[in-house]
Amino acid sequence: MSHGYFVGPIPTKWFFRHFMHSADGAIPVPRANFSAVREARDADTMRLKLVTAIHRHGLAPGLEYIATLRDEQAEMEAGPSTSTTAVGLGEAVPSIYARPKREGSTAPRTMRGIPLEALDFYTACLPIEVRADDSSDPFLDPLDYNDHLRTTVGPYTFAWYDDTREATRTALAAQARELMHRQQRVCVLQLVLCGRHARLLRWDRGGAVVTERFAYAAAAGVLAEFLWRYAHLPAAARGWDDTAGPPNAREAGLFRAAVQRFLKAHAGGARTVPQGEVTLDAAYPVWRVRVADEHSGAATVLIVQRPFHTSGGVLGRATRGYLAYDVRARRVTFFKDTWRPGYTRRLGAEAGTYHTLREHGVQHLPKVLYACDVRDGGGELQQTRSYGIAHMNPAWDQRTERSGELVHHRVVQEIAYPLQQALDEREYVQVLHDAAVAVGTAHAQANLLHRDLSLNNVMITSEGRGVLNDWDMAGRDTTSIYVGTWTYMSIGILQNPKKRHDVLDDYESLYWILQFGVMTRYLAEGAEPEMNIFDEMERNDANTHWIGGTKKLEWVLTSEGRVIPCTSAPLRQLVADMDAAWRRYYQLQADHTGKEAEWEKVQARYKTAAFWGHIFEQALEKFPQPMKRGRKRKAEPMEPPRRSKRLKILRGED
């Protein structure tokens, strides 16, 4: 991500007043001179001169500014994966970073007398990027456009595109992303110098707020005030999540021992957590995170290190999945840290959804231990601010990608395992049966739809039963937001993104999960899977949406007499029965003239868990009885099609 989510240019005084006001008591600011930085001819000299000026003028009480080692230098100094230093991260490593001052410590290396170290993710707080040329400025202010570009180029855009500016924006985004990924943060403040000018940025999961550019030497007071204010900000105002921090030595030791036991117990077994072994990666800091349940009031402390699942980007939901050690319960659990959409009138928070489902007795759900929106030490909800700021002044709203407000949300639950780890065909079908029951009872008893069933959230317990996970996109029949995972979406929604989601769309997603599993795992040897039905995608006539579903519809309507060469007869019959059910549905939908009563009956029956449960139960009766646990699992299926696309509320990463 390097364009589309920026808000600005805003005045620097506004930036100070809204993001750094807690340092007002530290004013006045010491005088400073940055002319030596401006006169430097290359970026390396600029960054060394800047560090010198910051310390010479006393602008960083309690902090020290470090010029970073990059790539090969960092690896030689730190060694790969042996500490929390940045190795091999390229542009994600800033030119300079600030960290709390270490009394009595000295940097292992210096350059022209300036501390030179690899970026340390335990302590890094303020990233600074330095570029030698004005042309590297990642943004274009309106004044520059009007003076120089208006008559020769297209319409104005703040995130002006050329290769040089784009490269700087990409680096800034990568630096913010890496800090927010490895640390426990709500936002990141950032400084960028390009030639004679500088800008201030504030990143959160909704976008980046950017100031107008300023000449840092001619207007030295602006840069000095930013650095001085930053030095006097509390940790939360610097962007740290104040519900998290470093654990003590005992907690860290208990965490390591518990995770090692968990991984050893699951090594080579039928159930494993994919990528769970990365949890103890020494290149990631260990964190102590306080969590609570907003309904029961119960609370605990979790110890976490590297997430085994991440969504990758700096923006969007930024979901991270951890193996966590619950200090109170003394066991390993699953911890999901995410940023949910803030418009809860249409989509409920996942914590509230699970509470509602439990109250209505819905079965086959994950066992949720704690779930809540995250509040800071003052009781305020942790949420993004870029969305609200963009609406304060139309001239600042330079976003081309529209996203709403996001709220920090956490869920802790007992560990479940991927559906791919079903021991055999029977267990695979059992899990789908249980998911169908969850879909039906959630709709009938709680008036809730899951709305995003996929191979990733239909999961299996250690006992071989199904769990329908990830209800973060759940909504009621009246909710008309377009969400889902492309591979498993219903034909109706693929063909018409404005279609109101109903329970039949959830049931149809289970049908496509069944088909996907058969084609990627349970086809007879030598049979060719028909994977193209899952990834069909094209723009609609108005070029406003991606649409699909044509190949899926053709697959369903031509299924009569088709025999899928499955690895077992009961599974083959189940596929045929499901084909027949959906073929009947879509045939009647296309033409029910004179068959109105039959069409109404089919729609009513298909909306019940009893109908789909009966089809799965018939298949289960034909399978041999479950095998004893411990049987070596089959090979996991291939990954979903490359073009599989998760269409969430937000553009960006999930």
Secondary structure, 3 states (H helix, E strand, C coil): CCCCCEEEEECHHHHHHHHCHHHHHHCCCCCCCCHHHHHCCCHHHHHHHHHHHHHHCCCCCCEEEEEECCCHHHHHHHCCCCCCECCCCHHHCCCEEEEECCCCCCCCEEECCEEEECCECCCCCEEEEEECCHHHCCCCCHHHHHHHHCCCCCCCCCCCCCHHHHHHHHHHHHHHHHHHHHCCECCEEEEEEECCEEEEEEEECCEEEEECCEECCCCHHHHHHHHHHHHHCCCCCCCECCCEECCCHHHHHHHHHHHHHHHHHHCCCCCCCCCHHHHHCCCCCCEEEEEECCCCCCEEEEEECCCCEECCCCCECCCEEEEEEECCCCEEEEEEEEEEECCCCCCCCHHHHHHHHHHCCCCCCCCEEEEEECECCCCCECECCHHHHHCCCCCCECCCCCCCCEEEEEEEECCCEEHHHCCCHHHHHHHHHHHHHHHHHHHHHHCCECCCCCCCCEEECCCCCEEECCCCCCECCCCCCCCEEHHHCCHHHHHCCCCCCCHHHHHHHHHHHHHHHHHHHCECCCCCCCCHHHHCCEECCCCCCEECCHHHHHHHHCCCCCCCCECCHHHHHHHHHHHHHHHHHHHHHHCCCCCHHHHHHHHHHHCCHHHHHHHHHHHHHHCCCCCCCCCCCCCCCCCCCCCCCEECCCCCEC
